[in-house]
């Protein structure tokens, strides 16, 4: 029987907090932010490529170059 608010497999809120605490101890807070940034960039790039699939090749390349330049500027500022 599953309790209210628990996830399938018996993972409840307390277990998730314990797992989160272990992950923070293992990787450190700064490393987790870097992992999150990398994951976010990967997801954005994947979505962009899925949208560009419908566009003509030339137009998609120009747009990708503009976004890459903007991302490079943002990375230099941080």
N, C-alpha and C positions, 0 to 999 in steps of 0.2 A: 504494500500500500504506500502511495506517495503522499507526503505532506504538502499542504498548500504552500506555494512559493518555491518549492524545490524543483530542481531540474531532473530529467530522466537520468537514471543511473545513481541516484542517491546523493547528488551534489547539491547541497543547500547553500545559503548565503554564508554561513560560518566557514564551510569548507572552501568556498571560493575566496574568502578573505585570507585564509591561511595559505592557499596556493599563491595568491597575489603577493603576500608578504615574503614567501620563499623566493619568488621570482625577483622581487626588488632586492633582496639580500644577495642573491646570486649574481645579478647583472649590474646592480647599482642604478640609481635614478637617472644619471646622465646618459648611461648606455641605453636605457629604455626609451628616452626621448629620441636618441639617434635612430633606434630601431623603428620607432613610430614614424619619424620623418621619412625614412627610407621606404617603409611600407606604404605611406600615404602617397609618395611620389610615384611608386610603382602602380598603384591603383589609378591615379590620375592619368598616367601615361597609357595604361591599358584602355581606359574609357575613351581617351582622345583617339587612340588608334582604331577603336571600334567605330567611332563617329567618322573618322577619316576614310574608312573603308568604302563608304558610299560616294565620296568626292573623287573628282578626277585626280590623277597622280600629281600633276604639276601644282595644283592648288593646295593639295595636302602637304607637299614638301615645303612650300612657302610658309604655310601656317605653322608647321612644326619648327622651322628655323626661327620664326618670331618668338614662339613660346620657349624655345631652348635659350634664346638670348635673354629673355625676361627672367627665366629661372636662374641663369648664370649670374645675372645682376643681383638677384635676390640672395643667392648663396654668398656672394662677395660682401654683401652688406651685413650678414649675420656673423 
